[in-house]
Amino acid sequence: MHLTVVSSIDSLCRQQACQDLAAGEPESVVVLHDLLENGVVIRRVFSADQLLERVETQLEHGCLSCTVRLDLVPTIEGLLSGGATRIIVGLPSAVPAAAAIAALDRGLSSPFTIDSAVLACAPDALEDHIWDHHTLFESGFTPIHEDQRTPGEFLLGELCFNDTVLLAAPDIVPADQQGHERGVHLIRELAPHAHVAPRAADVRPGLHHYSDAVARTVPGTVHDPAPCGTVPASPFATVFHSVERPLHPERFRHALATLAEGCCVLRGRLWIASAPECRIAIQGIGPRVWLENTGAWGTRTDSTPSGSSSVTAGKLNRQPERRGTLLAATGEDVDPAEIEQLLRSCELTDAEMLAGFDGLHDPFGLQSEEP
């Protein structure tokens, strides 16, 4: 059995994407989940544009992802027993594809193949979503007020995990061609691994590799940039920089705002002297930046820039992870020299290295944070 999983922040984009994908595979069955404002989850199953099933489930525990996961597995099992060989799963707005695929992997008793994890995305809205400081609930993408994620957080997670981005823009407002092209450039910069499909007919089955997808979403991971010459001229660029010494916590706290300013996305890992045994992940998406203690430095795969310590393209070396700071800043007119100067100014001096790390103030509360 072959499955295609479609996620989106916008139910209209998802609807169009599923319809277009199904039109190219007339034998496919489409399973759609939607959440109404009164907490009712609706499951609809279609085949050849005919509604086969409509079932309502009450959202009882406030977690839409859990409700969908619990409902999705038996639904797919039933379709499989009925002879379905190709299924398109359309998830509710802001439900991550990773959650659905993990549930299917754990719950299905029969073998299956995920052909593609597809993000249906309107490119001209992507940059606005990234800079939206409201939560998904406040921006109207979910009726669950407990969901504190921003639109940018959801979209970056999908851009990291999914193997395909389908450009789906419903014809509700006039097309913004300049915004469309700018959004496509940003998609390619943030997800260089992903296949960008202008139409459903351009989606390529067989691109999903679950272990690779999960690895791309690990906090602190820095992605390989696109090889030189493979991406058209873009207004966006990603600057990579690494430093080997620990960062002074107070100097880094003061530098953080300048580092994040103007960056659509800031990601990487930090070695901070006030928590020297801890691998600290940094994530900045639009106006929101946060640090996360991911535990002790260990044996994760390391990605460090090849050649110079500050690059905008090239390949990242893979080797056992070692202590150090690696930062990737994506944005427009990002200055590599400024990034380098800021990080260098935060490194401990020779005298500070000799004095040791004891007694340093921990302004981020990283030592007491549970990984």
Residue pairs with C-beta under 8 A, 6 or more apart in sequence:
1 80
1 84
1 85
1 86
1 87
1 110
1 111
1 112
1 113
2 85
2 86
2 87
2 112
2 113
2 115
2 205
3 76
3 86
3 87
3 88
3 89
3 104
3 112
3 113
3 114
3 115
4 21
4 86
4 87
4 88
4 89
4 114
4 115
4 116
4 118
4 203
4 205
5 89
5 91
5 97
5 100
5 101
5 114
5 116
5 117
5 118
6 14
6 17
6 18
6 21
6 88
6 89
6 90
6 91
6 97
6 118
6 119
6 120
6 166
7 14
7 91
7 95
7 96
7 97
7 100
7 117
7 118
7 119
7 120
7 158
7 162
8 14
8 17
8 91
8 93
8 119
8 120
8 121
8 168
9 93
9 94
9 121
9 129
9 136
9 141
9 151
9 154
9 155
10 93
10 120
10 122
10 125
10 141
11 34
11 92
11 93
12 170
12 172
13 120
13 121
13 122
13 168
13 169
13 170
14 32
14 90
14 91
14 93
14 120
14 168
15 32
15 90
15 170
16 120
16 168
16 170
17 90
17 118
17 120
17 166
17 168
17 200
18 30
18 32
18 88
18 90
19 30
20 166
20 168
20 199
20 200
20 201
21 28
21 88
21 118
21 166
21 200
21 203
22 28
22 30
22 46
22 49
22 88
23 200
24 200
24 201
25 86
25 88
26 48
27 85
27 86
28 47
28 86
28 87
28 88
29 45
29 46
29 47
29 52
29 79
29 84
29 86
29 87
29 88
30 45
30 46
30 47
30 87
30 88
30 90
31 43
31 44
31 45
31 72
31 75
31 76
31 79
31 87
31 88
31 89
31 90
32 43
32 44
32 45
32 46
32 90
33 41
33 42
33 43
33 68
33 71
33 72
33 90
33 91
33 92
33 95
34 41
34 42
34 44
34 92
35 41
35 42
35 59
35 64
35 92
35 93
35 142
35 143
35 144
36 42
36 143
37 143
39 58
39 59
39 143
40 56
40 57
40 58
40 59
41 56
41 57
41 58
41 59
41 64
41 67
41 68
41 71
41 92
42 54
42 55
42 56
42 57
43 53
43 54
43 55
43 56
43 57
43 71
43 75
44 51
44 53
44 54
45 51
45 52
45 53
45 54
45 75
45 79
46 52
57 67
57 71
59 67
59 144
60 67
61 67
62 144
62 146
64 92
64 94
64 95
64 142
64 144
65 95
65 96
65 99
68 91
68 92
68 95
68 99
68 100
69 99
69 100
69 103
69 107
70 103
72 89
72 100
72 103
72 104
73 103
73 104
73 107
73 108
76 87
76 89
76 104
76 108
76 112
77 107
77 108
77 109
77 110
79 87
80 108
80 110
80 112
89 100
91 97
91 100
92 142
93 141
93 142
94 136
94 141
94 142
94 147
94 149
94 151
94 154
96 154
96 157
96 158
96 161
97 117
97 118
97 119
97 158
97 161
97 162
98 117
98 157
98 161
98 213
98 214
98 217
101 114
101 117
101 210
104 112
104 114
105 210
114 208
114 210
115 205
115 206
115 207
115 208
116 163
116 164
116 203
116 204
116 205
116 206
116 207
116 208
117 161
117 162
117 163
117 164
117 208
117 213
118 162
118 163
118 164
118 165
118 166
118 197
118 203
119 155
119 158
119 159
119 162
119 164
119 165
119 166
119 194
120 166
120 168
121 155
121 165
121 166
121 167
121 168
121 183
121 187
122 167
122 168
122 169
122 170
122 183
123 167
123 169
123 179
123 180
123 181
123 182
123 183
123 184
123 186
123 187
124 169
124 175
124 176
124 179
124 180
124 182
124 183
125 179
125 183
126 155
126 183
126 186
126 187
127 179
127 182
127 183
127 186
127 264
129 151
129 152
129 155
130 151
130 152
130 155
130 156
130 186
130 264
130 265
130 285
130 286
131 152
131 264
131 286
131 287
132 139
132 150
132 151
132 152
132 286
133 150
133 286
133 287
133 288
134 150
134 151
135 147
135 148
135 149
135 150
136 142
136 144
136 147
136 149
136 150
136 151
136 154
137 143
137 144
137 145
137 146
137 147
139 151
141 151
141 154
150 285
150 286
150 288
152 285
152 286
152 288
153 285
153 288
156 190
156 265
156 285
157 217
159 165
159 187
159 190
159 191
159 194
160 191
160 213
160 216
160 217
160 223
161 213
161 214
161 216
161 217
162 191
162 194
162 213
163 193
163 194
163 195
163 207
163 208
163 209
163 213
164 194
164 195
164 196
164 197
164 203
164 204
164 207
165 187
165 191
165 194
165 195
165 196
165 197
166 197
166 199
166 200
166 203
167 180
167 184
167 196
167 197
167 198
167 199
169 175
169 180
182 235
184 196
185 231
185 232
185 234
185 235
185 236
186 236
186 264
187 194
187 196
188 194
188 196
188 226
188 231
188 234
189 226
189 231
189 234
189 236
189 237
189 238
189 330
190 264
190 265
190 330
191 223
192 223
192 224
192 225
192 226
192 231
193 212
193 216
193 223
193 224
195 203
195 204
195 207
197 203
197 204
215 221
215 301
216 223
218 300
219 281
219 283
219 292
219 294
220 267
220 268
220 269
220 279
220 280
220 281
220 282
220 292
220 294
221 267
221 303
222 240
222 267
222 268
222 269
222 303
222 316
222 326
222 327
222 328
223 303
223 328
224 303
224 315
224 316
225 238
225 240
225 311
225 312
225 313
225 314
225 315
225 316
226 313
227 313
227 315
228 313
228 314
235 332
236 264
236 330
236 331
236 332
237 312
237 330
237 331
237 332
237 334
238 312
238 328
238 329
238 330
238 334
239 310
239 311
239 312
239 328
239 329
239 330
239 334
239 335
239 336
239 339
240 305
240 310
240 311
240 312
240 316
240 326
240 327
240 328
241 305
241 309
241 310
241 326
241 327
241 329
241 336
241 339
241 340
241 343
242 304
242 305
242 309
242 324
242 325
242 326
242 327
243 309
243 324
243 325
243 343
243 344
243 346
243 347
244 324
244 325
245 271
245 347
245 348
245 353
246 271
246 272
246 273
246 276
246 323
246 347
246 348
246 357
247 270
247 271
247 272
247 273
247 325
247 343
247 346
247 347
247 348
248 273
248 346
248 347
248 348
248 352
248 360
249 272
249 273
249 274
249 360
249 361
249 362
249 363
249 364
250 361
250 363
251 345
251 346
252 270
252 272
252 346
253 363
253 364
255 342
255 343
255 345
255 346
256 289
258 338
258 342
259 266
259 327
259 329
259 339
259 342
259 343
260 266
260 284
260 289
262 331
262 332
262 333
262 334
263 284
263 329
263 330
263 331
263 334
264 285
264 286
264 330
264 331
264 332
265 284
265 285
265 328
265 329
265 330
265 331
266 282
266 283
266 284
266 285
266 289
266 327
266 328
266 329
266 330
267 281
267 282
267 283
267 284
267 327
267 328
268 281
268 282
268 325
268 326
268 327
268 328
269 279
269 280
269 281
269 282
269 294
269 325
269 326
270 280
270 281
270 282
270 291
270 325
270 327
271 279
271 280
271 323
271 324
271 325
272 278
272 280
272 364
272 366
273 348
273 352
273 357
273 360
274 357
274 360
274 361
274 362
274 363
274 364
274 366
274 367
275 293
275 362
275 364
275 366
275 367
276 323
276 357
277 296
277 297
278 293
278 294
278 295
278 296
278 297
278 366
278 367
278 371
279 293
279 294
279 295
279 296
279 297
279 298
279 300
279 321
280 291
280 292
280 293
280 294
280 364
280 366
281 291
281 292
281 294
282 289
282 290
282 291
282 292
282 327
283 289
283 290
283 292
284 290
291 364
291 366
292 369
293 366
293 369
293 370
293 371
294 371
295 371
297 321
297 322
297 323
298 321
299 320
299 321
300 321
301 318
301 319
301 320
301 321
302 317
302 318
302 319
302 320
302 321
302 322
303 316
303 317
303 318
303 326
304 316
304 317
304 319
304 324
304 326
305 311
305 314
305 316
305 317
305 326
306 314
306 315
306 316
306 317
307 314
309 340
310 336
310 337
310 339
310 340
311 336
312 336
325 343
327 339
327 343
329 339
362 368
